[in-house]
Amino acid sequence: MRIETRAGNRQRLRTAITRVQQVNRALDCSLENETEQLINDPLIRDLLDNGYVQ
């Protein structure tokens, strides 16, 4: 996720986040704290919300 964020690759970032969430739902387990923090990282949120990293 960090690599895709730095590369500005919005679609692949969305795909990676979605896939992690799908796997965890299928396994009936929650995300690790570090993964949740990464998904909510301001750089990642900025890319997803605005299409670019400031």
Sequence and secondary structure as in RCSB ss.txt:
>XXXX:A:sequence
MRIETRAGNRQRLRTAITRVQQVNRALDCSLENETEQLINDPLIRDLLDNGYVQ
>XXXX:A:secstr
 HHHHHHT HHHHHHHHHHHHHHHHHTT    HHHHHHHT HHHHHHHHHSS  
